[in-house]
């Protein structure tokens, strides 16, 4: 995700902080500071500005840690049940766990969605319990901080259980519906429910002046639409095989070709990426026009293609089209080479070839639906 700052890794999971999360500090820290100021004033204490601002920032950091634990619960459960997680990004409106692959069984997907809210609810209850133990025993700042974080975690857990797809509750709803409706139809139903909740969130946010709730509404609305689109693509592409979808093997570059020759091939074929193939016909990787443009012009006549290619794994022809699309997206390339069982390059899977296949399949589906029954009288 763009505009994200790396924080480190946990069990191979990349942790990132989106710059939008930094806006939470000036938005929420004064609110927490005002809460502390009111509590101290009720006891006849006039706190200094430094104390108030320090408390506000610490509370924002506590909220940050709470959201991180919520997302880690999702990610660690997914890893332990056959899923693949590329990273966690914390944003202004919460956290997002980026899944390369969800757990296969709907039951595991439901539990993966549920463990995040459960983590928040358990953490909230524990913090409220600690705050209660400190009651009357001094340490008013600590007691107030624990109580506030506990209440926020309870709210975070309960809010995420609403069936507003793609929030956690919506993902649980989809997992419950999948055995009866199938993955694609269940996603469409959950998306419609999520969009309805998004409208309610937006109206409530505008009426109450809650800007954060309006942002959540936009996030849910766009996320639900995106998930529904992805489900439609999966429904079309999963029955197909990469061998049916590939472009013919044209425009391959040799590793010892000069970049000047490669530029001519790009110009001739109006391509943005070309495969690099060795003398045995095996694909070594991909050279992109974007990478070629970074090379100084004076080096083009002498620099070999092999020095600037992007090494990639070739796709087998037996791979289904949906998995091919996922690998193409993960590689962040316009195309990937496809090889036969012997490892020989036989063509490329590209965004264009996938797009053509989807459009053709949808057109055929509409034709079957709209075609009149010739055996029926007019």
C-alpha positions in Angstrom: 0.0 0.0 0.0 1.4 3.4 -1.0 2.4 6.1 1.5 3.1 3.5 4.2 6.1 3.5 6.6 7.7 0.1 7.5 7.6 -0.8 11.2 9.2 -4.3 11.1 8.2 -7.9 10.7 6.5 -10.5 12.9 6.7 -14.1 11.7 7.4 -12.9 8.2 4.4 -10.5 8.2 5.4 -7.0 7.1 4.0 -4.3 9.5 3.4 -0.9 8.0 2.0 2.4 9.2 0.0 4.4 6.7 0.6 8.1 6.8 -3.1 8.7 7.4 -2.7 7.1 10.8 -0.5 10.1 11.8 -3.6 12.3 11.5 -5.1 10.4 14.5 -2.6 12.0 16.9 -3.8 15.7 16.3 -7.4 14.5 16.1 -7.6 12.2 19.2 -4.8 13.3 21.5 -6.6 16.6 22.3 -9.8 14.7 23.1 -8.0 12.4 25.5 -6.2 15.4 27.0 -9.6 17.1 27.6 -10.9 14.0 29.2 -8.0 13.9 31.7 -8.3 17.7 32.3 -12.0 17.4 33.2 -11.3 14.4 35.5 -8.5 16.3 37.3 -10.5 19.6 37.5 -13.4 17.7 39.2 -10.9 16.9 42.0 -9.7 20.5 42.2 -6.4 19.8 40.4 -5.2 22.1 37.6 -3.0 20.0 35.3 -0.2 21.4 33.2 -0.4 21.4 29.4 2.6 19.1 29.2 0.9 16.5 31.3 -2.3 16.7 29.2 -0.6 16.4 25.9 1.7 13.6 27.1 -1.4 11.7 28.3 -3.2 12.3 25.0 -0.2 11.0 22.9 0.2 7.9 25.2 -3.5 7.1 24.7 -3.2 7.3 20.9 -0.2 4.9 21.2 -2.3 2.6 23.3 -5.0 2.7 20.6 -2.4 1.9 18.0 -1.2 -1.1 20.0 -4.8 -2.3 20.4 -5.5 -2.2 16.6 -2.2 -3.9 15.9 -3.1 -6.8 18.3 -6.5 -7.1 16.6 -4.9 -7.4 13.2 -2.2 -9.8 14.4 -4.9 -12.1 15.7 -6.3 -12.3 12.2 -2.9 -12.8 10.6 -1.6 -15.4 12.9 -4.8 -17.5 12.7 -4.6 -17.3 8.9 -1.0 -18.5 8.9 -1.8 -21.4 11.2 -4.7 -22.6 8.9 -3.2 -22.6 5.5 -3.5 -18.9 4.6 -0.8 -16.6 3.4 -0.4 -13.1 4.8 1.7 -10.4 3.0 1.4 -7.7 5.6 -0.6 -5.5 8.0 -1.2 -1.8 7.4 -2.5 0.5 10.2 -4.5 3.4 8.8 -6.6 6.3 10.2 -9.8 4.2 10.1 -8.2 1.0 11.6 -6.1 -1.8 10.3 -6.0 -4.0 7.2 -4.5 -7.4 7.0 -3.4 -8.2 3.4 -4.1 -11.8 2.6 -2.4 -13.4 -0.4 -4.6 -16.4 0.2 -7.4 -17.0 2.7 -7.8 -20.3 4.6 -9.5 -22.8 2.2 -12.4 -23.9 4.4 -15.3 -21.4 5.0 -15.2 -22.5 8.7 -11.6 -21.4 9.0 -12.3 -18.2 7.2 -15.1 -17.4 9.6 -12.9 -18.1 12.6 -10.1 -16.0 11.1 -12.5 -13.1 10.9 -13.8 -13.7 14.4 -10.5 -13.9 16.3 -9.8 -10.2 15.7 -13.0 -9.0 17.5 -12.5 -11.7 20.2 -9.0 -10.4 20.8 -10.3 -6.8 21.2 -13.2 -8.0 23.5 -10.9 -10.0 25.7 -8.3 -7.2 25.9 -11.1 -4.7 26.7 -12.4 -6.8 29.5 -8.9 -7.3 30.9 -8.2 -3.6 30.9 -11.5 -2.7 32.5 -10.8 -5.4 35.2 -7.4 -3.8 35.9 -9.0 -0.4 36.1 -11.6 -1.7 38.6 -8.8 -3.2 40.8 -7.1 0.2 41.0 -10.3 2.1 42.0 -9.8 3.9 45.2 -6.1 2.9 45.4 -4.5 6.0 43.8 -3.0 6.2 40.4 -5.9 8.1 38.9 -4.1 8.7 35.5 -3.4 5.0 35.1 -6.9 4.0 36.2 -8.5 6.5 33.7 -6.2 5.4 30.9 -6.9 1.7 31.5 -10.6 2.3 31.7 -10.6 4.3 28.4 -8.5 1.8 26.5 -10.7 -1.0 27.8 -13.9 0.7 26.7 -12.4 1.5 23.3 -11.4 -2.1 22.8 -14.9 -3.3 23.7 -16.3 -0.8 21.2 -13.8 -1.9 18.5 -14.7 -5.6 19.0 -18.4 -5.0 19.0 -18.3 -2.6 16.0 -16.3 -5.0 13.9 -18.9 -7.8 14.5 -21.5 -5.8 12.6 -22.2 -7.7 9.3 -20.9 -4.8 7.2 -18.7 -6.6 4.7 -15.7 -6.3 4.3 -15.5 -5.7 8.1 -15.0 -8.8 10.2 -18.7 -9.4 10.8 -19.4 -9.2 7.1 -16.6 -11.8 6.4 -18.2 -14.1 9.0 -21.5 -13.7 7.2 -20.0 -14.6 3.9 -18.3 -17.6 5.3 -21.6 -18.8 6.8 -23.4 -18.3 3.5 -20.7 -19.9 1.3 -21.6 -23.6 1.8 -25.2 -22.8 0.8 -24.7 -20.2 -1.9 -21.2 -20.7 -3.2 -18.3 -18.3 -2.8 -19.3 -15.8 -5.5 -22.9 -15.5 -4.6 -22.2 -15.4 -0.9 -19.8 -12.5 -1.5 -22.4 -10.6 -3.6 -25.0 -11.0 -0.8 -22.5 -10.0 1.9 -21.4 -7.0 -0.3 -25.0 -5.7 -0.6 -25.4 -6.0 3.2 -22.1 -4.1 3.6 -23.2 -1.4 1.3 -26.5 -0.9 3.1 -24.6 -0.6 6.4 -22.2 1.9 4.7 -25.1 4.1 3.8 -26.4 4.0 7.4 -22.9 4.8 8.7 -22.6 7.7 6.3 -26.0 9.2 7.3 -25.3 8.7 11.0 -21.8 10.3 10.6 -23.2 13.3 8.8 -26.1 13.8 11.3 -23.8 13.6 14.3 -20.8 15.4 12.7 -18.6 12.3 13.2 -16.1 12.6 10.4 -14.4 9.3 11.3 -17.7 7.4 10.9 -18.1 9.0 7.4 -14.6 7.7 6.5 -15.5 4.3 7.7 -18.7 4.4 5.6 -16.6 5.2 2.5 -14.1 2.5 3.3 -16.9 -0.1 3.7 -18.7 1.1 0.5 -15.6 0.9 -1.6 -14.4 -2.4 0.0 -17.7 -4.1 -0.5 -17.8 -3.1 -4.2 -14.2 -4.2 -4.7 -14.8 -7.6 -3.1 -17.9 -8.2 -5.2 -15.9 -7.4 -8.3 -13.2 -9.8 -7.2 -15.8 -12.5 -6.6 -17.1 -12.0 -10.1 -13.7 -12.3 -11.6 -13.0 -15.5 -9.6 -16.2 -17.1 -10.7 -15.3 -16.5 -14.4 -11.5 -17.3 -14.2 -11.3 -20.2 -11.8 -12.8 -22.8 -14.2 -10.3 -21.7 -16.9 -6.6 -22.8 -17.3 -3.7 -20.5 -18.0 -3.0 -22.6 -21.1 -6.3 -21.4 -22.5 -5.6 -17.7 -21.7 -2.1 -17.1 -22.8 -0.9 -14.8 -25.5 1.2 -16.4 -28.3 5.1 -16.6 -27.8 6.1 -13.4 -29.7 8.6 -10.7 -28.8 11.0 -12.8 -26.6 14.3 -11.2 -25.9 17.7 -13.0 -25.5 19.7 -12.4 -22.4 22.7 -11.1 -24.4 20.5 -8.7 -26.5 21.5 -5.1 -26.0 19.0 -2.7 -24.4 19.1 -0.7 -27.7 17.7 -3.8 -29.5 15.2 -4.3 -26.7 14.0 -0.8 -27.1 13.4 -1.4 -30.8 11.3 -4.5 -29.9 9.3 -2.5 -27.4 8.6 0.2 -30.0 7.8 -2.3 -32.8 5.4 -4.3 -30.6 4.1 -1.4 -28.6 4.7 -3.4 -25.5 5.3 -2.4 -21.9 7.0 -5.7 -20.9 8.7 -8.5 -22.8 9.9 -11.9 -21.6 13.6 -12.8 -21.6 14.3 -16.4 -22.9 17.6 -18.3 -22.8 19.0 -20.4 -25.7 17.2 -23.5 -24.4 13.8 -21.8 -24.7 13.3 -21.3 -20.9 12.0 -18.0 -19.6 14.4 -16.2 -17.3 12.3 -13.3 -16.4 10.7 -10.1 -17.7 12.1 -6.8 -18.9 9.8 -3.8 -18.4 9.8 -0.6 -20.3 9.7 1.2 -17.0 13.0 -0.3 -15.9 14.5 0.3 -19.4 13.7 4.0 -19.1 15.8 4.3 -16.0 19.0 3.3 -17.9 21.1 6.2 -19.2 20.9 6.5 -23.0 24.7 6.1 -23.4 24.5 2.6 -22.0 21.8 1.3 -24.3 24.1 0.2 -27.2 26.3 -1.9 -24.9 24.3 -2.9 -21.8 22.8 -6.5 -22.0 19.2 -7.3 -21.3 20.2 -9.8 -18.6 21.6 -7.0 -16.4 18.1 -5.4 -16.1 15.5 -8.2 -16.3 13.2 -8.9 -13.4 13.6 -12.6 -12.5 10.2 -14.3 -12.2 8.7 -17.8 -11.9 7.0 -19.0 -15.0 3.4 -20.1 -14.8 2.4 -23.7 -15.7 -0.4 -24.2 -18.2 -2.4 -26.2 -15.7 -2.8 -23.3 -13.3 -6.3 -21.9 -13.0 -7.0 -18.4 -14.3 -7.8 -17.0 -10.9 -4.5 -18.2 -9.4 -2.8 -16.8 -12.5 -4.3 -13.4 -11.9 -3.3 -13.4 -8.3 0.3 -14.3 -9.2 0.4 -11.6 -11.8 -0.9 -9.0 -9.3 1.6 -10.1 -6.7 4.5 -9.8 -9.2 3.3 -6.3 -10.1 4.1 -6.9 -13.7 2.0 -6.4 -16.9 2.7 -10.0 -17.9 4.3 -13.3 -16.8 5.8 -16.0 -19.0 4.0 -19.4 -19.3 5.9 -22.6 -19.8 4.9 -26.2 -20.8 5.6 -29.3 -18.7 9.2 -29.4 -20.1 9.8 -25.8 -19.0 9.8 -24.4 -22.5 8.3 -20.9 -23.0 5.1 -21.1 -24.9 3.5 -17.6 -24.3 2.5 -15.0 -21.8 -0.3 -14.4 -19.3 -1.1 -10.7 -19.3 -3.7 -8.3 -18.0 -5.0 -7.9 -21.5 -5.4 -11.6 -22.1 -7.2 -12.1 -18.8 -9.4 -9.1 -19.6 -10.4 -10.5 -23.0 -11.2 -13.9 -21.4 -13.5 -12.2 -18.8 -15.3 -10.1 -21.4 -15.8 -13.0 -23.7 -17.1 -15.3 -20.9 -19.5 -12.6 -19.8 -20.7 -11.9 -23.3 -21.3 -15.7 -23.8 -23.2 -15.8 -20.5 -25.4 -12.9 -21.5 -26.1 -14.5 -24.9 -27.2 -17.7 -23.3 -29.5 -15.8 -21.0 -31.0 -13.5 -23.6 -31.2 -16.0 -26.5 -34.8 -16.8 -27.3 -36.1 -20.4 -27.1 -36.8 -21.4 -30.7 -39.1 -24.1 -29.6 -41.5 -21.7 -27.9 -44.1 -19.9 -30.0 -43.6 -16.2 -30.4 
